[in-house]
Amino acid sequence: SISKMQSQTLATKLSFAFVFGPASGHINPSLPLARCLVGMGHEVHYLSRPAMKSAIEDTGATYSSDFDWESELYEGREI
């Protein structure tokens, strides 16, 4: 049953990471999954564009900016 699976899952806390480019069409389908994983007690992390921060944090996931973590990808480029 689902409740049995949830209780087993909570005993084993996992971490998940999603890394997406600048297309919200790729990120949006992952948000319900992130919300579910967070609800089951797992850690969920996203590396994405600042424009998606609010939507990501609304799931309970942790947001990190790709500008901050991958700054070498943006050197000399207009963003």
N, CA, C, O and CB atoms as a CASP TS submission, in Angstrom:
PFRMAT TS
TARGET T0000
AUTHOR 0000-0000-0000
METHOD Language model
MODEL 1
PARENT N/A
ATOM      1  N   SER     1       0.832  -1.181   0.000  1.00  0.00           N
ATOM      2  CA  SER     1       0.000   0.000   0.000  1.00  0.00           C
ATOM      3  C   SER     1       0.880   1.250   0.000  1.00  0.00           C
ATOM      4  O   SER     1       2.066   1.196   0.326  1.00  0.00           O
ATOM      5  CB  SER     1      -0.948  -0.005   1.212  1.00  0.00           C
ATOM      6  N   ILE     2       0.279   2.360  -0.369  1.00  0.00           N
ATOM      7  CA  ILE     2       1.043   3.602  -0.456  1.00  0.00           C
ATOM      8  C   ILE     2       1.527   4.040   0.925  1.00  0.00           C
ATOM      9  O   ILE     2       2.670   4.476   1.062  1.00  0.00           O
ATOM     10  CB  ILE     2       0.194   4.710  -1.096  1.00  0.00           C
ATOM     11  N   SER     3       0.688   3.933   1.939  1.00  0.00           N
ATOM     12  CA  SER     3       1.119   4.370   3.268  1.00  0.00           C
ATOM     13  C   SER     3       2.281   3.523   3.777  1.00  0.00           C
ATOM     14  O   SER     3       3.174   4.041   4.446  1.00  0.00           O
ATOM     15  CB  SER     3      -0.050   4.305   4.257  1.00  0.00           C
ATOM     16  N   LYS     4       2.279   2.237   3.472  1.00  0.00           N
ATOM     17  CA  LYS     4       3.397   1.378   3.865  1.00  0.00           C
ATOM     18  C   LYS     4       4.666   1.804   3.128  1.00  0.00           C
ATOM     19  O   LYS     4       5.744   1.861   3.720  1.00  0.00           O
ATOM     20  CB  LYS     4       3.076  -0.110   3.576  1.00  0.00           C
ATOM     21  N   MET     5       4.532   2.101   1.835  1.00  0.00           N
ATOM     22  CA  MET     5       5.671   2.545   1.052  1.00  0.00           C
ATOM     23  C   MET     5       6.200   3.873   1.591  1.00  0.00           C
ATOM     24  O   MET     5       7.414   4.058   1.678  1.00  0.00           O
ATOM     25  CB  MET     5       5.286   2.678  -0.428  1.00  0.00           C
ATOM     26  N   GLN     6       5.316   4.794   1.952  1.00  0.00           N
ATOM     27  CA  GLN     6       5.746   6.077   2.495  1.00  0.00           C
ATOM     28  C   GLN     6       6.485   5.903   3.810  1.00  0.00           C
ATOM     29  O   GLN     6       7.500   6.562   4.037  1.00  0.00           O
ATOM     30  CB  GLN     6       4.552   6.996   2.689  1.00  0.00           C
ATOM     31  N   SER     7       5.998   5.030   4.678  1.00  0.00           N
ATOM     32  CA  SER     7       6.676   4.840   5.954  1.00  0.00           C
ATOM     33  C   SER     7       8.032   4.184   5.760  1.00  0.00           C
ATOM     34  O   SER     7       8.970   4.497   6.493  1.00  0.00           O
ATOM     35  CB  SER     7       5.819   4.002   6.892  1.00  0.00           C
ATOM     36  N   GLN     8       8.164   3.282   4.793  1.00  0.00           N
ATOM     37  CA  GLN     8       9.451   2.677   4.496  1.00  0.00           C
ATOM     38  C   GLN     8      10.394   3.719   3.910  1.00  0.00           C
ATOM     39  O   GLN     8      11.579   3.747   4.243  1.00  0.00           O
ATOM     40  CB  GLN     8       9.286   1.493   3.529  1.00  0.00           C
ATOM     41  N   THR     9       9.869   4.571   3.041  1.00  0.00           N
ATOM     42  CA  THR     9      10.684   5.593   2.406  1.00  0.00           C
ATOM     43  C   THR     9      11.204   6.588   3.428  1.00  0.00           C
ATOM     44  O   THR     9      12.352   7.024   3.336  1.00  0.00           O
ATOM     45  CB  THR     9       9.890   6.314   1.331  1.00  0.00           C
ATOM     46  N   LEU    10      10.379   6.953   4.399  1.00  0.00           N
ATOM     47  CA  LEU    10      10.807   7.907   5.413  1.00  0.00           C
ATOM     48  C   LEU    10      11.949   7.351   6.250  1.00  0.00           C
ATOM     49  O   LEU    10      12.757   8.114   6.778  1.00  0.00           O
ATOM     50  CB  LEU    10       9.639   8.283   6.310  1.00  0.00           C
ATOM     51  N   ALA    11      12.023   6.043   6.376  1.00  0.00           N
ATOM     52  CA  ALA    11      13.117   5.437   7.117  1.00  0.00           C
ATOM     53  C   ALA    11      14.434   5.563   6.352  1.00  0.00           C
ATOM     54  O   ALA    11      15.509   5.541   6.951  1.00  0.00           O
ATOM     55  CB  ALA    11      12.810   3.967   7.407  1.00  0.00           C
ATOM     56  N   THR    12      14.348   5.695   5.030  1.00  0.00           N
ATOM     57  CA  THR    12      15.527   5.847   4.189  1.00  0.00           C
ATOM     58  C   THR    12      15.419   7.175   3.463  1.00  0.00           C
ATOM     59  O   THR    12      14.835   7.254   2.381  1.00  0.00           O
ATOM     60  CB  THR    12      15.668   4.664   3.182  1.00  0.00           C
ATOM     61  N   LYS    13      15.973   8.203   4.049  1.00  0.00           N
ATOM     62  CA  LYS    13      15.923   9.532   3.447  1.00  0.00           C
ATOM     63  C   LYS    13      16.947   9.609   2.318  1.00  0.00           C
ATOM     64  O   LYS    13      18.127   9.321   2.517  1.00  0.00           O
ATOM     65  CB  LYS    13      16.188  10.638   4.512  1.00  0.00           C
ATOM     66  N   LEU    14      16.491   9.994   1.151  1.00  0.00           N
ATOM     67  CA  LEU    14      17.343  10.098  -0.027  1.00  0.00           C
ATOM     68  C   LEU    14      17.463  11.549  -0.456  1.00  0.00           C
ATOM     69  O   LEU    14      16.657  12.397  -0.072  1.00  0.00           O
ATOM     70  CB  LEU    14      16.792   9.243  -1.178  1.00  0.00           C
ATOM     71  N   SER    15      18.476  11.819  -1.251  1.00  0.00           N
ATOM     72  CA  SER    15      18.650  13.150  -1.840  1.00  0.00           C
ATOM     73  C   SER    15      18.552  13.039  -3.345  1.00  0.00           C
ATOM     74  O   SER    15      19.124  12.132  -3.949  1.00  0.00           O
ATOM     75  CB  SER    15      20.008  13.780  -1.425  1.00  0.00           C
ATOM     76  N   PHE    16      17.821  13.969  -3.953  1.00  0.00           N
ATOM     77  CA  PHE    16      17.640  14.012  -5.393  1.00  0.00           C
ATOM     78  C   PHE    16      18.105  15.368  -5.911  1.00  0.00           C
ATOM     79  O   PHE    16      17.934  16.387  -5.241  1.00  0.00           O
ATOM     80  CB  PHE    16      16.160  13.749  -5.777  1.00  0.00           C
ATOM     81  N   ALA    17      18.686  15.379  -7.091  1.00  0.00           N
ATOM     82  CA  ALA    17      19.133  16.630  -7.702  1.00  0.00           C
ATOM     83  C   ALA    17      18.594  16.716  -9.119  1.00  0.00           C
ATOM     84  O   ALA    17      18.682  15.759  -9.888  1.00  0.00           O
ATOM     85  CB  ALA    17      20.681  16.732  -7.698  1.00  0.00           C
ATOM     86  N   PHE    18      18.039  17.862  -9.455  1.00  0.00           N
ATOM     87  CA  PHE    18      17.571  18.152 -10.806  1.00  0.00           C
ATOM     88  C   PHE    18      18.406  19.300 -11.342  1.00  0.00           C
ATOM     89  O   PHE    18      18.578  20.321 -10.677  1.00  0.00           O
ATOM     90  CB  PHE    18      16.040  18.500 -10.829  1.00  0.00           C
ATOM     91  N   VAL    19      18.922  19.126 -12.548  1.00  0.00           N
ATOM     92  CA  VAL    19      19.719  20.165 -13.201  1.00  0.00           C
ATOM     93  C   VAL    19      19.095  20.421 -14.565  1.00  0.00           C
ATOM     94  O   VAL    19      19.050  19.537 -15.420  1.00  0.00           O
ATOM     95  CB  VAL    19      21.237  19.745 -13.331  1.00  0.00           C
ATOM     96  N   PHE    20      18.613  21.650 -14.754  1.00  0.00           N
ATOM     97  CA  PHE    20      17.936  21.995 -15.995  1.00  0.00           C
ATOM     98  C   PHE    20      18.521  23.262 -16.589  1.00  0.00           C
ATOM     99  O   PHE    20      19.035  24.128 -15.881  1.00  0.00           O
ATOM    100  CB  PHE    20      16.437  22.163 -15.761  1.00  0.00           C
ATOM    101  N   GLY    21      18.431  23.346 -17.885  1.00  0.00           N
ATOM    102  CA  GLY    21      18.800  24.561 -18.591  1.00  0.00           C
ATOM    103  C   GLY    21      17.708  25.605 -18.439  1.00  0.00           C
ATOM    104  O   GLY    21      16.844  25.479 -17.572  1.00  0.00           O
ATOM    105  N   PRO    22      17.739  26.637 -19.277  1.00  0.00           N
ATOM    106  CA  PRO    22      16.849  27.778 -19.099  1.00  0.00           C
ATOM    107  C   PRO    22      15.425  27.592 -19.630  1.00  0.00           C
ATOM    108  O   PRO    22      14.716  28.584 -19.800  1.00  0.00           O
ATOM    109  CB  PRO    22      17.447  28.949 -19.753  1.00  0.00           C
ATOM    110  N   ALA    23      14.990  26.390 -19.891  1.00  0.00           N
ATOM    111  CA  ALA    23      13.656  26.184 -20.469  1.00  0.00           C
ATOM    112  C   ALA    23      12.661  25.728 -19.409  1.00  0.00           C
ATOM    113  O   ALA    23      12.776  24.624 -18.876  1.00  0.00           O
ATOM    114  CB  ALA    23      13.717  25.155 -21.606  1.00  0.00           C
ATOM    115  N   SER    24      11.688  26.577 -19.105  1.00  0.00           N
ATOM    116  CA  SER    24      10.692  26.221 -18.088  1.00  0.00           C
ATOM    117  C   SER    24       9.881  25.004 -18.503  1.00  0.00           C
ATOM    118  O   SER    24       9.350  24.294 -17.649  1.00  0.00           O
ATOM    119  CB  SER    24       9.758  27.399 -17.823  1.00  0.00           C
ATOM    120  N   GLY    25       9.778  24.759 -19.785  1.00  0.00           N
ATOM    121  CA  GLY    25       9.047  23.582 -20.271  1.00  0.00           C
ATOM    122  C   GLY    25       9.686  22.274 -19.852  1.00  0.00           C
ATOM    123  O   GLY    25       9.028  21.234 -19.854  1.00  0.00           O
ATOM    124  N   HIS    26      10.951  22.313 -19.494  1.00  0.00           N
ATOM    125  CA  HIS    26      11.627  21.119 -19.000  1.00  0.00           C
ATOM    126  C   HIS    26      11.496  21.012 -17.478  1.00  0.00           C
ATOM    127  O   HIS    26      11.410  19.914 -16.929  1.00  0.00           O
ATOM    128  CB  HIS    26      13.109  21.134 -19.409  1.00  0.00           C
ATOM    129  N   ILE    27      11.481  22.150 -16.816  1.00  0.00           N
ATOM    130  CA  ILE    27      11.426  22.162 -15.350  1.00  0.00           C
ATOM    131  C   ILE    27      10.013  21.888 -14.837  1.00  0.00           C
ATOM    132  O   ILE    27       9.830  21.101 -13.909  1.00  0.00           O
ATOM    133  CB  ILE    27      11.920  23.507 -14.814  1.00  0.00           C
ATOM    134  N   ASN    28       9.023  22.531 -15.435  1.00  0.00           N
ATOM    135  CA  ASN    28       7.656  22.440 -14.919  1.00  0.00           C
ATOM    136  C   ASN    28       7.152  21.011 -14.726  1.00  0.00           C
ATOM    137  O   ASN    28       6.512  20.744 -13.709  1.00  0.00           O
ATOM    138  CB  ASN    28       6.733  23.159 -15.844  1.00  0.00           C
ATOM    139  N   PRO    29       7.404  20.076 -15.647  1.00  0.00           N
ATOM    140  CA  PRO    29       6.918  18.709 -15.415  1.00  0.00           C
ATOM    141  C   PRO    29       7.563  18.018 -14.212  1.00  0.00           C
ATOM    142  O   PRO    29       7.006  17.057 -13.682  1.00  0.00           O
ATOM    143  CB  PRO    29       7.160  17.877 -16.643  1.00  0.00           C
ATOM    144  N   SER    30       8.717  18.493 -13.782  1.00  0.00           N
ATOM    145  CA  SER    30       9.392  17.864 -12.640  1.00  0.00           C
ATOM    146  C   SER    30       8.869  18.369 -11.301  1.00  0.00           C
ATOM    147  O   SER    30       9.110  17.733 -10.274  1.00  0.00           O
ATOM    148  CB  SER    30      10.884  18.109 -12.722  1.00  0.00           C
ATOM    149  N   LEU    31       8.169  19.480 -11.285  1.00  0.00           N
ATOM    150  CA  LEU    31       7.751  20.090 -10.024  1.00  0.00           C
ATOM    151  C   LEU    31       6.801  19.207  -9.201  1.00  0.00           C
ATOM    152  O   LEU    31       6.983  19.105  -7.988  1.00  0.00           O
ATOM    153  CB  LEU    31       7.085  21.411 -10.306  1.00  0.00           C
ATOM    154  N   PRO    32       5.798  18.568  -9.814  1.00  0.00           N
ATOM    155  CA  PRO    32       4.961  17.671  -9.004  1.00  0.00           C
ATOM    156  C   PRO    32       5.755  16.506  -8.407  1.00  0.00           C
ATOM    157  O   PRO    32       5.486  16.082  -7.283  1.00  0.00           O
ATOM    158  CB  PRO    32       3.820  17.126  -9.849  1.00  0.00           C
ATOM    159  N   LEU    33       6.723  15.993  -9.152  1.00  0.00           N
ATOM    160  CA  LEU    33       7.566  14.922  -8.634  1.00  0.00           C
ATOM    161  C   LEU    33       8.390  15.419  -7.442  1.00  0.00           C
ATOM    162  O   LEU    33       8.505  14.729  -6.429  1.00  0.00           O
ATOM    163  CB  LEU    33       8.492  14.381  -9.743  1.00  0.00           C
ATOM    164  N   ALA    34       8.956  16.606  -7.569  1.00  0.00           N
ATOM    165  CA  ALA    34       9.726  17.185  -6.469  1.00  0.00           C
ATOM    166  C   ALA    34       8.852  17.368  -5.235  1.00  0.00           C
ATOM    167  O   ALA    34       9.269  17.052  -4.122  1.00  0.00           O
ATOM    168  CB  ALA    34      10.337  18.530  -6.888  1.00  0.00           C
ATOM    169  N   ARG    35       7.642  17.878  -5.432  1.00  0.00           N
ATOM    170  CA  ARG    35       6.712  18.091  -4.314  1.00  0.00           C
ATOM    171  C   ARG    35       6.411  16.764  -3.614  1.00  0.00           C
ATOM    172  O   ARG    35       6.374  16.695  -2.386  1.00  0.00           O
ATOM    173  CB  ARG    35       5.396  18.745  -4.815  1.00  0.00           C
ATOM    174  N   CYS    36       6.199  15.724  -4.402  1.00  0.00           N
ATOM    175  CA  CYS    36       5.914  14.397  -3.849  1.00  0.00           C
ATOM    176  C   CYS    36       7.110  13.863  -3.069  1.00  0.00           C
ATOM    177  O   CYS    36       6.944  13.346  -1.964  1.00  0.00           O
ATOM    178  CB  CYS    36       5.537  13.418  -4.971  1.00  0.00           C
ATOM    179  N   LEU    37       8.311  13.981  -3.628  1.00  0.00           N
ATOM    180  CA  LEU    37       9.511  13.497  -2.955  1.00  0.00           C
ATOM    181  C   LEU    37       9.750  14.237  -1.643  1.00  0.00           C
ATOM    182  O   LEU    37      10.098  13.625  -0.633  1.00  0.00           O
ATOM    183  CB  LEU    37      10.725  13.646  -3.867  1.00  0.00           C
ATOM    184  N   VAL    38       9.563  15.552  -1.662  1.00  0.00           N
ATOM    185  CA  VAL    38       9.706  16.348  -0.437  1.00  0.00           C
ATOM    186  C   VAL    38       8.665  15.897   0.585  1.00  0.00           C
ATOM    187  O   VAL    38       8.969  15.751   1.768  1.00  0.00           O
ATOM    188  CB  VAL    38       9.555  17.872  -0.740  1.00  0.00           C
ATOM    189  N   GLY    39       7.435  15.678   0.120  1.00  0.00           N
ATOM    190  CA  GLY    39       6.364  15.231   1.002  1.00  0.00           C
ATOM    191  C   GLY    39       6.643  13.875   1.631  1.00  0.00           C
ATOM    192  O   GLY    39       6.132  13.567   2.708  1.00  0.00           O
ATOM    193  N   MET    40       7.449  13.070   0.961  1.00  0.00           N
ATOM    194  CA  MET    40       7.822  11.758   1.488  1.00  0.00           C
ATOM    195  C   MET    40       9.055  11.827   2.392  1.00  0.00           C
ATOM    196  O   MET    40       9.529  10.806   2.891  1.00  0.00           O
ATOM    197  CB  MET    40       8.080  10.792   0.340  1.00  0.00           C
ATOM    198  N   GLY    41       9.568  13.046   2.596  1.00  0.00           N
ATOM    199  CA  GLY    41      10.668  13.230   3.522  1.00  0.00           C
ATOM    200  C   GLY    41      12.051  13.254   2.900  1.00  0.00           C
ATOM    201  O   GLY    41      13.052  13.279   3.616  1.00  0.00           O
ATOM    202  N   HIS    42      12.122  13.246   1.570  1.00  0.00           N
ATOM    203  CA  HIS    42      13.418  13.264   0.893  1.00  0.00           C
ATOM    204  C   HIS    42      13.901  14.704   0.692  1.00  0.00           C
ATOM    205  O   HIS    42      13.119  15.653   0.759  1.00  0.00           O
ATOM    206  CB  HIS    42      13.328  12.534  -0.465  1.00  0.00           C
ATOM    207  N   GLU    43      15.188  14.840   0.446  1.00  0.00           N
ATOM    208  CA  GLU    43      15.763  16.137   0.091  1.00  0.00           C
ATOM    209  C   GLU    43      15.768  16.257  -1.424  1.00  0.00           C
ATOM    210  O   GLU    43      16.160  15.325  -2.126  1.00  0.00           O
ATOM    211  CB  GLU    43      17.208  16.303   0.672  1.00  0.00           C
ATOM    212  N   VAL    44      15.335  17.400  -1.921  1.00  0.00           N
ATOM    213  CA  VAL    44      15.327  17.649  -3.365  1.00  0.00           C
ATOM    214  C   VAL    44      16.034  18.970  -3.622  1.00  0.00           C
ATOM    215  O   VAL    44      15.741  19.980  -2.984  1.00  0.00           O
ATOM    216  CB  VAL    44      13.866  17.672  -3.937  1.00  0.00           C
ATOM    217  N   HIS    45      16.958  18.949  -4.553  1.00  0.00           N
ATOM    218  CA  HIS    45      17.746  20.127  -4.894  1.00  0.00           C
ATOM    219  C   HIS    45      17.632  20.406  -6.387  1.00  0.00           C
ATOM    220  O   HIS    45      17.607  19.481  -7.198  1.00  0.00           O
ATOM    221  CB  HIS    45      19.224  19.936  -4.487  1.00  0.00           C
ATOM    222  N   TYR    46      17.565  21.671  -6.742  1.00  0.00           N
ATOM    223  CA  TYR    46      17.535  22.100  -8.141  1.00  0.00           C
ATOM    224  C   TYR    46      18.691  23.047  -8.408  1.00  0.00           C
ATOM    225  O   TYR    46      19.028  23.887  -7.573  1.00  0.00           O
ATOM    226  CB  TYR    46      16.187  22.778  -8.487  1.00  0.00           C
ATOM    227  N   LEU    47      19.289  22.903  -9.569  1.00  0.00           N
ATOM    228  CA  LEU    47      20.249  23.874 -10.091  1.00  0.00           C
ATOM    229  C   LEU    47      19.610  24.421 -11.358  1.00  0.00           C
ATOM    230  O   LEU    47      19.459  23.701 -12.345  1.00  0.00           O
ATOM    231  CB  LEU    47      21.692  23.227 -10.370  1.00  0.00           C
ATOM    232  N   SER    48      19.237  25.690 -11.326  1.00  0.00           N
ATOM    233  CA  SER    48      18.475  26.244 -12.437  1.00  0.00           C
ATOM    234  C   SER    48      18.614  27.765 -12.478  1.00  0.00           C
ATOM    235  O   SER    48      19.340  28.365 -11.686  1.00  0.00           O
ATOM    236  CB  SER    48      16.997  25.845 -12.325  1.00  0.00           C
ATOM    237  N   ARG    49      17.901  28.362 -13.418  1.00  0.00           N
ATOM    238  CA  ARG    49      17.895  29.811 -13.602  1.00  0.00           C
ATOM    239  C   ARG    49      17.088  30.505 -12.516  1.00  0.00           C
ATOM    240  O   ARG    49      16.130  29.939 -11.989  1.00  0.00           O
ATOM    241  CB  ARG    49      17.337  30.168 -14.974  1.00  0.00           C
ATOM    242  N   PRO    50      17.478  31.742 -12.181  1.00  0.00           N
ATOM    243  CA  PRO    50      16.765  32.495 -11.144  1.00  0.00           C
ATOM    244  C   PRO    50      15.268  32.675 -11.420  1.00  0.00           C
ATOM    245  O   PRO    50      14.478  32.786 -10.482  1.00  0.00           O
ATOM    246  CB  PRO    50      17.399  33.844 -10.987  1.00  0.00           C
ATOM    247  N   ALA    51      14.880  32.706 -12.668  1.00  0.00           N
ATOM    248  CA  ALA    51      13.462  32.893 -13.002  1.00  0.00           C
ATOM    249  C   ALA    51      12.587  31.756 -12.470  1.00  0.00           C
ATOM    250  O   ALA    51      11.380  31.933 -12.308  1.00  0.00           O
ATOM    251  CB  ALA    51      13.292  33.004 -14.516  1.00  0.00           C
ATOM    252  N   MET    52      13.176  30.602 -12.197  1.00  0.00           N
ATOM    253  CA  MET    52      12.410  29.448 -11.723  1.00  0.00           C
ATOM    254  C   MET    52      12.469  29.271 -10.203  1.00  0.00           C
ATOM    255  O   MET    52      11.889  28.328  -9.665  1.00  0.00           O
ATOM    256  CB  MET    52      12.916  28.193 -12.394  1.00  0.00           C
ATOM    257  N   LYS    53      13.164  30.168  -9.517  1.00  0.00           N
ATOM    258  CA  LYS    53      13.370  30.031  -8.070  1.00  0.00           C
ATOM    259  C   LYS    53      12.066  29.877  -7.298  1.00  0.00           C
ATOM    260  O   LYS    53      11.935  28.964  -6.484  1.00  0.00           O
ATOM    261  CB  LYS    53      14.123  31.229  -7.544  1.00  0.00           C
ATOM    262  N   SER    54      11.121  30.742  -7.539  1.00  0.00           N
ATOM    263  CA  SER    54       9.865  30.715  -6.792  1.00  0.00           C
ATOM    264  C   SER    54       9.115  29.405  -7.002  1.00  0.00           C
ATOM    265  O   SER    54       8.644  28.799  -6.039  1.00  0.00           O
ATOM    266  CB  SER    54       8.984  31.888  -7.201  1.00  0.00           C
ATOM    267  N   ALA    55       9.001  28.967  -8.241  1.00  0.00           N
ATOM    268  CA  ALA    55       8.279  27.725  -8.535  1.00  0.00           C
ATOM    269  C   ALA    55       8.955  26.533  -7.873  1.00  0.00           C
ATOM    270  O   ALA    55       8.285  25.639  -7.357  1.00  0.00           O
ATOM    271  CB  ALA    55       8.187  27.503 -10.049  1.00  0.00           C
ATOM    272  N   ILE    56      10.282  26.523  -7.890  1.00  0.00           N
ATOM    273  CA  ILE    56      11.037  25.423  -7.278  1.00  0.00           C
ATOM    274  C   ILE    56      10.858  25.432  -5.763  1.00  0.00           C
ATOM    275  O   ILE    56      10.572  24.395  -5.165  1.00  0.00           O
ATOM    276  CB  ILE    56      12.538  25.523  -7.638  1.00  0.00           C
ATOM    277  N   GLU    57      11.024  26.591  -5.146  1.00  0.00           N
ATOM    278  CA  GLU    57      10.901  26.668  -3.694  1.00  0.00           C
ATOM    279  C   GLU    57       9.484  26.382  -3.215  1.00  0.00           C
ATOM    280  O   GLU    57       9.294  25.943  -2.081  1.00  0.00           O
ATOM    281  CB  GLU    57      11.334  28.030  -3.214  1.00  0.00           C
ATOM    282  N   ASP    58       8.482  26.628  -4.068  1.00  0.00           N
ATOM    283  CA  ASP    58       7.096  26.317  -3.697  1.00  0.00           C
ATOM    284  C   ASP    58       6.870  24.817  -3.507  1.00  0.00           C
ATOM    285  O   ASP    58       5.906  24.416  -2.855  1.00  0.00           O
ATOM    286  CB  ASP    58       6.143  26.847  -4.760  1.00  0.00           C
ATOM    287  N   THR    59       7.745  23.993  -4.067  1.00  0.00           N
ATOM    288  CA  THR    59       7.617  22.536  -3.908  1.00  0.00           C
ATOM    289  C   THR    59       8.234  22.066  -2.593  1.00  0.00           C
ATOM    290  O   THR    59       8.013  20.930  -2.171  1.00  0.00           O
ATOM    291  CB  THR    59       8.283  21.808  -5.087  1.00  0.00           C
ATOM    292  N   GLY    60       9.003  22.934  -1.949  1.00  0.00           N
ATOM    293  CA  GLY    60       9.730  22.543  -0.752  1.00  0.00           C
ATOM    294  C   GLY    60      11.169  22.152  -1.058  1.00  0.00           C
ATOM    295  O   GLY    60      11.942  21.835  -0.154  1.00  0.00           O
ATOM    296  N   ALA    61      11.521  22.175  -2.336  1.00  0.00           N
ATOM    297  CA  ALA    61      12.881  21.835  -2.756  1.00  0.00           C
ATOM    298  C   ALA    61      13.821  23.010  -2.498  1.00  0.00           C
ATOM    299  O   ALA    61      13.384  24.141  -2.285  1.00  0.00           O
ATOM    300  CB  ALA    61      12.909  21.440  -4.251  1.00  0.00           C
ATOM    301  N   THR    62      15.102  22.720  -2.521  1.00  0.00           N
ATOM    302  CA  THR    62      16.140  23.733  -2.349  1.00  0.00           C
ATOM    303  C   THR    62      16.593  24.218  -3.716  1.00  0.00           C
ATOM    304  O   THR    62      16.930  23.415  -4.587  1.00  0.00           O
ATOM    305  CB  THR    62      17.340  23.174  -1.538  1.00  0.00           C
ATOM    306  N   TYR    63      16.600  25.515  -3.900  1.00  0.00           N
ATOM    307  CA  TYR    63      17.017  26.125  -5.168  1.00  0.00           C
ATOM    308  C   TYR    63      18.459  26.605  -5.073  1.00  0.00           C
ATOM    309  O   TYR    63      18.868  27.174  -4.061  1.00  0.00           O
ATOM    310  CB  TYR    63      16.084  27.300  -5.543  1.00  0.00           C
ATOM    311  N   SER    64      19.225  26.372  -6.132  1.00  0.00           N
ATOM    312  CA  SER    64      20.557  26.963  -6.295  1.00  0.00           C
ATOM    313  C   SER    64      20.643  27.541  -7.696  1.00  0.00           C
ATOM    314  O   SER    64      20.170  26.936  -8.658  1.00  0.00           O
ATOM    315  CB  SER    64      21.695  25.906  -6.050  1.00  0.00           C
ATOM    316  N   SER    65      21.249  28.716  -7.808  1.00  0.00           N
ATOM    317  CA  SER    65      21.359  29.406  -9.089  1.00  0.00           C
ATOM    318  C   SER    65      22.486  28.814  -9.941  1.00  0.00           C
ATOM    319  O   SER    65      23.606  28.631  -9.463  1.00  0.00           O
ATOM    320  CB  SER    65      21.596  30.905  -8.866  1.00  0.00           C
ATOM    321  N   ASP    66      22.182  28.522 -11.185  1.00  0.00           N
ATOM    322  CA  ASP    66      23.238  28.038 -12.084  1.00  0.00           C
ATOM    323  C   ASP    66      24.249  29.143 -12.362  1.00  0.00           C
ATOM    324  O   ASP    66      25.403  28.850 -12.676  1.00  0.00           O
ATOM    325  CB  ASP    66      22.635  27.524 -13.408  1.00  0.00           C
ATOM    326  N   PHE    67      23.841  30.408 -12.255  1.00  0.00           N
ATOM    327  CA  PHE    67      24.773  31.524 -12.430  1.00  0.00           C
ATOM    328  C   PHE    67      25.867  31.476 -11.359  1.00  0.00           C
ATOM    329  O   PHE    67      27.035  31.750 -11.635  1.00  0.00           O
ATOM    330  CB  PHE    67      24.018  32.878 -12.370  1.00  0.00           C
ATOM    331  N   ASP    68      25.469  31.123 -10.133  1.00  0.00           N
ATOM    332  CA  ASP    68      26.430  31.077  -9.028  1.00  0.00           C
ATOM    333  C   ASP    68      27.332  29.848  -9.092  1.00  0.00           C
ATOM    334  O   ASP    68      28.532  29.944  -8.834  1.00  0.00           O
ATOM    335  CB  ASP    68      25.696  31.098  -7.702  1.00  0.00           C
ATOM    336  N   TRP    69      26.767  28.708  -9.431  1.00  0.00           N
ATOM    337  CA  TRP    69      27.512  27.451  -9.402  1.00  0.00           C
ATOM    338  C   TRP    69      28.282  27.153 -10.674  1.00  0.00           C
ATOM    339  O   TRP    69      29.269  26.417 -10.645  1.00  0.00           O
ATOM    340  CB  TRP    69      26.582  26.332  -9.131  1.00  0.00           C
ATOM    341  N   GLU    70      27.847  27.708 -11.776  1.00  0.00           N
ATOM    342  CA  GLU    70      28.499  27.433 -13.066  1.00  0.00           C
ATOM    343  C   GLU    70      28.856  28.739 -13.768  1.00  0.00           C
ATOM    344  O   GLU    70      28.612  28.896 -14.964  1.00  0.00           O
ATOM    345  CB  GLU    70      27.582  26.574 -13.972  1.00  0.00           C
ATOM    346  N   SER    71      29.426  29.656 -13.031  1.00  0.00           N
ATOM    347  CA  SER    71      29.699  30.991 -13.567  1.00  0.00           C
ATOM    348  C   SER    71      30.614  30.950 -14.791  1.00  0.00           C
ATOM    349  O   SER    71      30.525  31.825 -15.652  1.00  0.00           O
ATOM    350  CB  SER    71      30.326  31.862 -12.491  1.00  0.00           C
ATOM    351  N   GLU    72      31.482  29.956 -14.881  1.00  0.00           N
ATOM    352  CA  GLU    72      32.383  29.867 -16.036  1.00  0.00           C
ATOM    353  C   GLU    72      31.619  29.677 -17.348  1.00  0.00           C
ATOM    354  O   GLU    72      32.135  30.008 -18.416  1.00  0.00           O
ATOM    355  CB  GLU    72      33.366  28.716 -15.844  1.00  0.00           C
ATOM    356  N   LEU    73      30.415  29.156 -17.277  1.00  0.00           N
ATOM    357  CA  LEU    73      29.608  28.980 -18.493  1.00  0.00           C
ATOM    358  C   LEU    73      29.095  30.312 -19.041  1.00  0.00           C
ATOM    359  O   LEU    73      28.730  30.412 -20.212  1.00  0.00           O
ATOM    360  CB  LEU    73      28.427  28.053 -18.208  1.00  0.00           C
ATOM    361  N   TYR    74      29.073  31.324 -18.187  1.00  0.00           N
ATOM    362  CA  TYR    74      28.481  32.606 -18.556  1.00  0.00           C
ATOM    363  C   TYR    74      29.496  33.728 -18.725  1.00  0.00           C
ATOM    364  O   TYR    74      29.120  34.853 -19.055  1.00  0.00           O
ATOM    365  CB  TYR    74      27.482  33.003 -17.529  1.00  0.00           C
ATOM    366  N   GLU    75      30.762  33.445 -18.507  1.00  0.00           N
ATOM    367  CA  GLU    75      31.792  34.480 -18.631  1.00  0.00           C
ATOM    368  C   GLU    75      31.831  35.030 -20.057  1.00  0.00           C
ATOM    369  O   GLU    75      31.923  34.278 -21.027  1.00  0.00           O
ATOM    370  CB  GLU    75      33.176  33.919 -18.237  1.00  0.00           C
ATOM    371  N   GLY    76      31.760  36.356 -20.161  1.00  0.00           N
ATOM    372  CA  GLY    76      31.814  37.005 -21.462  1.00  0.00           C
ATOM    373  C   GLY    76      30.531  36.942 -22.266  1.00  0.00           C
ATOM    374  O   GLY    76      30.505  37.375 -23.418  1.00  0.00           O
ATOM    375  N   ARG    77      29.475  36.417 -21.688  1.00  0.00           N
ATOM    376  CA  ARG    77      28.193  36.304 -22.384  1.00  0.00           C
ATOM    377  C   ARG    77      27.168  37.249 -21.754  1.00  0.00           C
ATOM    378  O   ARG    77      27.142  37.444 -20.538  1.00  0.00           O
ATOM    379  CB  ARG    77      27.676  34.842 -22.346  1.00  0.00           C
ATOM    380  N   GLU    78      26.341  37.820 -22.596  1.00  0.00           N
ATOM    381  CA  GLU    78      25.256  38.650 -22.082  1.00  0.00           C
ATOM    382  C   GLU    78      24.107  37.738 -21.688  1.00  0.00           C
ATOM    383  O   GLU    78      23.669  36.896 -22.471  1.00  0.00           O
ATOM    384  CB  GLU    78      24.797  39.710 -23.136  1.00  0.00           C
ATOM    385  N   ILE    79      23.627  37.914 -20.468  1.00  0.00           N
ATOM    386  CA  ILE    79      22.569  37.037 -19.962  1.00  0.00           C
ATOM    387  C   ILE    79      21.285  37.809 -19.810  1.00  0.00           C
ATOM    388  O   ILE    79      20.271  37.246 -19.395  1.00  0.00           O
ATOM    389  CB  ILE    79      22.967  36.406 -18.624  1.00  0.00           C
TER
END
